[in-house]
Amino acid sequence: MQQQSRYAYADTVARLTSTIVSTGNTVFISIDQTAAAQSVGLTMRPTTLIVFGNPKGGTPLMEAYPLMALHLPLKLLVWDEGGVVQVAAADMAALAATAGVPAGEPHVAAMDKGLATLIGSVAA
């Protein structure tokens, strides 16, 4: 899922991070991919990967379906494409299927709904 943000890049990252924390999730790391590129002499559009989750939701899935650990924690990608800020996340139901999780699993459905809500909170 991907949508355009109605906010500037830095504000989008800050708002998403704040919302993630205020809804009881943990931001494990926020990776400034632009800074990483610059550290090796390369250029890259402003890009941040926010890695987050809640062990209450993810742990049962990883315990029942170990391959889910390849897809968790959750991630949001924010980037600025010429002044247009985009926010994207993977479709967790599709990823879960690759890990052997049956369709309609409630934890996965909740993750997809949560990601859509987060992206919607900044969408244009």
LOLOGU-679326 format. One record per atom (N, C-alpha, C): residue number from 0; atom name; x, y, z. Coordinates in steps of 0.001 Angstrom, whole numbers. Each point is the difference from the previous one (the first is absolute). Layout:
// LOLOGU-679326
(NUM,CA,(X,Y,Z))
...
// end
This chain:
// LOLOGU-679326
(0,N,(839,-1174,0))
(0,CA,(-839,1174,0))
(0,C,(882,1234,0))
(1,N,(-421,997,-733))
(1,CA,(784,1224,-142))
(1,C,(-948,1175,-190))
(2,N,(321,1098,685))
(2,CA,(-785,1218,-165))
(2,C,(911,1202,115))
(3,N,(-442,1088,-608))
(3,CA,(703,1267,108))
(3,C,(-326,638,1339))
(4,N,(1006,592,637))
(4,CA,(-217,709,1258))
(4,C,(-404,1444,-287))
(5,N,(-781,558,885))
(5,CA,(-372,1408,-137))
(5,C,(993,905,733))
(6,N,(1013,-609,624))
(6,CA,(992,745,774))
(6,C,(1364,-63,-683))
(7,N,(860,915,406))
(7,CA,(1386,-33,-470))
(7,C,(675,-1263,538))
(8,N,(1124,-330,-586))
(8,CA,(714,-1233,333))
(8,C,(286,-143,1503))
(9,N,(708,967,579))
(9,CA,(377,-101,1419))
(9,C,(-1231,-52,894))
(10,N,(-1004,778,-338))
(10,CA,(-1236,8,795))
(10,C,(-716,-1346,-119))
(11,N,(19,-606,-1180))
(11,CA,(-627,-1311,-194))
(11,C,(680,-1038,878))
(12,N,(1327,-34,-13))
(12,CA,(748,-954,827))
(12,C,(-313,234,1476))
(13,N,(5,1259,426))
(13,CA,(-265,321,1414))
(13,C,(-1420,-391,405))
(14,N,(-975,306,-828))
(14,CA,(-1390,-328,320))
(14,C,(-223,-1515,64))
(15,N,(557,-727,-954))
(15,CA,(-146,-1457,27))
(15,C,(658,-593,1240))
(16,N,(1187,463,312))
(16,CA,(720,-497,1177))
(16,C,(-789,276,1270))
(17,N,(-525,1206,122))
(17,CA,(-790,369,1173))
(17,C,(-1261,-858,115))
(18,N,(-678,-216,-1114))
(18,CA,(-1216,-814,4))
(18,C,(308,-1446,358))
(19,N,(1084,-522,-543))
(19,CA,(399,-1382,321))
(19,C,(180,-160,1503))
(20,N,(735,917,607))
(20,CA,(271,-83,1441))
(20,C,(-1270,233,811))
(21,N,(-811,971,-397))
(21,CA,(-1200,323,778))
(21,C,(-1055,-1096,-55))
(22,N,(107,-910,-971))
(22,CA,(-957,-1104,-90))
(22,C,(530,-1274,649))
(23,N,(1067,132,795))
(23,CA,(494,-1127,785))
(23,C,(1004,-894,-698))
(24,N,(509,450,-1136))
(24,CA,(1023,-762,-710))
(24,C,(1380,531,343))
(25,N,(1000,-749,-375))
(25,CA,(1388,379,233))
(25,C,(670,259,-1343))
(26,N,(677,1142,-118))
(26,CA,(846,246,-1161))
(26,C,(1356,-616,340))
(27,N,(342,-1072,-690))
(27,CA,(1256,-689,268))
(27,C,(1174,749,-599))
(28,N,(-222,549,-1190))
(28,CA,(1045,795,-645))
(28,C,(-639,813,-1120))
(29,N,(550,1158,-231))
(29,CA,(-380,823,-1130))
(29,C,(1282,210,-800))
(30,N,(39,-543,-1202))
(30,CA,(1221,10,-798))
(30,C,(-66,1126,-1024))
(31,N,(912,945,140))
(31,CA,(120,1092,-963))
(31,C,(854,-542,-1150))
(32,N,(-653,-488,-1034))
(32,CA,(716,-637,-1099))
(32,C,(777,1014,-831))
(33,N,(-423,1245,12))
(33,CA,(727,1056,-692))
(33,C,(1354,216,661))
(34,N,(1,62,1335))
(34,CA,(1251,189,737))
(34,C,(938,-1188,-210))
(35,N,(-552,-1203,-57))
(35,CA,(827,-1180,-246))
(35,C,(663,89,-1369))
(36,N,(-758,432,-994))
(36,CA,(560,164,-1343))
(36,C,(1102,1053,-2))
(37,N,(-265,1107,677))
(37,CA,(989,1083,57))
(37,C,(1281,-448,694))
(38,N,(-121,-912,955))
(38,CA,(1183,-450,744))
(38,C,(992,-766,-878))
(39,N,(-448,-450,-1165))
(39,CA,(890,-686,-933))
(39,C,(144,787,-1310))
(40,N,(-313,1297,63))
(40,CA,(211,877,-1142))
(40,C,(-1057,-69,-1083))
(41,N,(-1161,-563,318))
(41,CA,(-1079,-87,-980))
(41,C,(-1123,964,353))
(42,N,(-835,300,-977))
(42,CA,(-1163,855,257))
(42,C,(-1263,-841,-132))
(43,N,(-997,403,766))
(43,CA,(-1294,-685,-20))
(43,C,(-1055,992,439))
(44,N,(-1178,-104,-613))
(44,CA,(-1111,863,406))
(44,C,(-255,-200,1501))
(45,N,(-616,963,692))
(45,CA,(-327,-194,1410))
(45,C,(-859,-1255,181))
(46,N,(512,-960,755))
(46,CA,(-660,-1290,182))
(46,C,(238,-495,1419))
(47,N,(-1073,-376,678))
(47,CA,(94,-552,1353))
(47,C,(-827,-1268,94))
(48,N,(579,-1011,617))
(48,CA,(-698,-1250,283))
(48,C,(-249,-50,1503))
(49,N,(-1269,-54,386))
(49,CA,(-380,-78,1413))
(49,C,(-355,-1455,295))
(50,N,(730,-601,931))
(50,CA,(-205,-1399,371))
(50,C,(-639,-10,1389))
(51,N,(-1176,-613,98))
(51,CA,(-757,94,1246))
(51,C,(-882,-1219,204))
(52,N,(-562,-90,1182))
(52,CA,(-942,-1078,252))
(52,C,(-410,-70,1444))
(53,N,(-725,-1071,288))
(53,CA,(-460,-267,1352))
(53,C,(155,-1502,230))
(54,N,(878,-387,918))
(54,CA,(222,-1426,241))
(54,C,(-1271,-782,331))
(55,N,(-1024,673,527))
(55,CA,(-1257,-702,298))
(55,C,(-655,-527,-1272))
(56,N,(164,700,-1097))
(56,CA,(-598,-436,-1256))
(56,C,(919,-886,-819))
(57,N,(1283,334,-15))
(57,CA,(935,-724,-839))
(57,C,(484,-1320,564))
(58,N,(200,-48,1311))
(58,CA,(558,-1218,603))
(58,C,(-862,-1228,-246))
(59,N,(-1319,51,215))
(59,CA,(-807,-1198,-261))
(59,C,(102,-485,-1453))
(60,N,(87,943,-928))
(60,CA,(135,-381,-1410))
(60,C,(1340,-680,-254))
(61,N,(1066,577,534))
(61,CA,(1324,-576,-212))
(61,C,(151,-1341,700))
(62,N,(-684,-162,1112))
(62,CA,(39,-1275,714))
(62,C,(-730,-1083,-802))
(63,N,(-1146,345,-545))
(63,CA,(-790,-969,-765))
(63,C,(557,-210,-1410))
(64,N,(567,1052,-583))
(64,CA,(501,-35,-1374))
(64,C,(1385,652,-19))
(65,N,(1052,-766,275))
(65,CA,(1341,572,140))
(65,C,(453,872,-1176))
(66,N,(-444,-305,-1212))
(66,CA,(411,799,-1147))
(66,C,(-546,1427,40))
(67,N,(-981,261,842))
(67,CA,(-505,1370,142))
(67,C,(1071,939,535))
(68,N,(1007,-556,660))
(68,CA,(1093,829,507))
(68,C,(779,662,-1134))
(69,N,(-134,-523,-1213))
(69,CA,(609,664,-1151))
(69,C,(-740,1284,-374))
(70,N,(-1252,122,409))
(70,CA,(-840,1131,-397))
(70,C,(-305,961,1145))
(71,N,(352,-377,1199))
(71,CA,(-249,836,1171))
(71,C,(1339,420,590))
(72,N,(66,1160,610))
(72,CA,(-1053,967,285))
(72,C,(-538,666,-1269))
(73,N,(-1053,766,220))
(73,CA,(-631,747,-1085))
(73,C,(918,1126,-461))
(74,N,(-246,459,-1219))
(74,CA,(824,1066,-559))
(74,C,(-859,990,-784))
(75,N,(362,1248,121))
(75,CA,(-564,1057,-841))
(75,C,(1152,682,-718))
(76,N,(-178,257,-1271))
(76,CA,(1008,702,-784))
(76,C,(-546,1370,-366))
(77,N,(809,1024,255))
(77,CA,(-373,1379,-335))
(77,C,(1097,553,-908))
(78,N,(-400,584,-1135))
(78,CA,(991,621,-860))
(78,C,(-591,1211,-690))
(79,N,(907,897,-396))
(79,CA,(-376,1235,-687))
(79,C,(450,-117,-1450))
(80,N,(-963,23,-877))
(80,CA,(261,-112,-1442))
(80,C,(-288,1354,-629))
(81,N,(1024,870,-7))
(81,CA,(-172,1316,-617))
(81,C,(-1054,861,662))
(82,N,(-66,-39,1319))
(82,CA,(-971,802,737))
(82,C,(-1316,-697,271))
(83,N,(-164,-1201,-514))
(83,CA,(-1198,-796,270))
(83,C,(414,-1125,950))
(84,N,(-555,34,1204))
(84,CA,(373,-977,1022))
(84,C,(-933,-1200,-93))
(85,N,(603,-1178,-46))
(85,CA,(-737,-1254,-83))
(85,C,(238,-820,1269))
(86,N,(-1005,-774,381))
(86,CA,(98,-932,1133))
(86,C,(-479,-1354,-494))
(87,N,(761,-1046,305))
(87,CA,(-368,-1332,-478))
(87,C,(263,-1045,1077))
(88,N,(-741,-1093,-102))
(88,CA,(182,-1166,863))
(88,C,(-341,-1233,-824))
(89,N,(592,-1120,378))
(89,CA,(-294,-1262,-676))
(89,C,(-1379,-500,415))
(90,N,(-606,-781,-867))
(90,CA,(-1261,-672,283))
(90,C,(322,-1203,888))
(91,N,(-338,95,1272))
(91,CA,(368,-1049,946))
(91,C,(-716,-1313,-288))
(92,N,(-1207,43,-521))
(92,CA,(-715,-1237,-333))
(92,C,(759,-763,-1081))
(93,N,(506,722,-991))
(93,CA,(763,-652,-1066))
(93,C,(1301,-568,539))
(94,N,(689,764,836))
(94,CA,(1248,-500,596))
(94,C,(-269,-1203,902))
(95,N,(-1065,83,793))
(95,CA,(-338,-1089,919))
(95,C,(-276,-1289,-768))
(96,N,(-606,113,-1158))
(96,CA,(-283,-1183,-810))
(96,C,(1295,-709,-380))
(97,N,(1065,772,-249))
(97,CA,(1283,-617,-349))
(97,C,(630,-719,1186))
(98,N,(-471,331,1202))
(98,CA,(507,-632,1223))
(98,C,(-911,-1124,473))
(99,N,(-1007,-334,-802))
(99,CA,(-897,-1097,348))
(99,C,(-1143,360,917))
(100,N,(-229,1284,202))
(100,CA,(-1101,435,857))
(100,C,(-1299,-86,-802))
(101,N,(-1036,-627,560))
(101,CA,(-1265,-108,-737))
(101,C,(-639,1358,-242))
(102,N,(-682,112,-1121))
(102,CA,(-720,1234,-328))
(102,C,(-992,326,1099))
(103,N,(-129,1279,298))
(103,CA,(-967,443,994))
(103,C,(483,-63,1433))
(104,N,(1270,-330,223))
(104,CA,(531,-70,1367))
(104,C,(-193,1373,657))
(105,N,(-636,41,1190))
(105,CA,(-385,1293,582))
(105,C,(1163,937,333))
(106,N,(1135,-531,447))
(106,CA,(1134,889,297))
(106,C,(497,688,-1266))
(107,N,(45,-738,-1086))
(107,CA,(455,562,-1279))
(107,C,(-996,1042,-490))
(108,N,(-1272,-302,92))
(108,CA,(-1027,965,-410))
(108,C,(119,1287,816))
(109,N,(275,-131,1294))
(109,CA,(166,1176,859))
(109,C,(1231,812,-412))
(110,N,(1062,-697,-405))
(110,CA,(1201,711,-452))
(110,C,(-279,795,-1269))
(111,N,(-679,-626,-959))
(111,CA,(-333,714,-1239))
(111,C,(-902,1196,284))
(112,N,(-958,-180,882))
(112,CA,(-895,1104,355))
(112,C,(783,1121,690))
(113,N,(893,-366,909))
(113,CA,(815,997,691))
(113,C,(906,768,-939))
(114,N,(622,-707,-948))
(114,CA,(857,674,-980))
(114,C,(-816,964,-858))
(115,N,(-1166,-432,-432))
(115,CA,(-859,874,-814))
(115,C,(-425,1233,791))
(116,N,(-289,-185,1277))
(116,CA,(-386,1127,852))
(116,C,(1154,973,177))
(117,N,(1201,-535,231))
(117,CA,(1171,867,141))
(117,C,(239,818,-1260))
(118,N,(-6,-680,-1138))
(118,CA,(226,714,-1262))
(118,C,(-1126,999,-230))
(119,N,(-1216,-386,304))
(119,CA,(-1136,910,-156))
(119,C,(95,1240,872))
(120,N,(691,-110,1124))
(120,CA,(102,1146,916))
(120,C,(819,1146,-583))
(121,N,(796,-276,-1029))
(121,CA,(789,1067,-639))
(121,C,(-359,179,-1474))
(122,N,(-910,-816,-501))
(122,CA,(-301,-7,-1445))
(122,C,(-651,1298,-454))
(123,N,(306,333,-1239))
(123,CA,(-569,1219,-592))
(123,C,(-1468,-172,-285))
// end
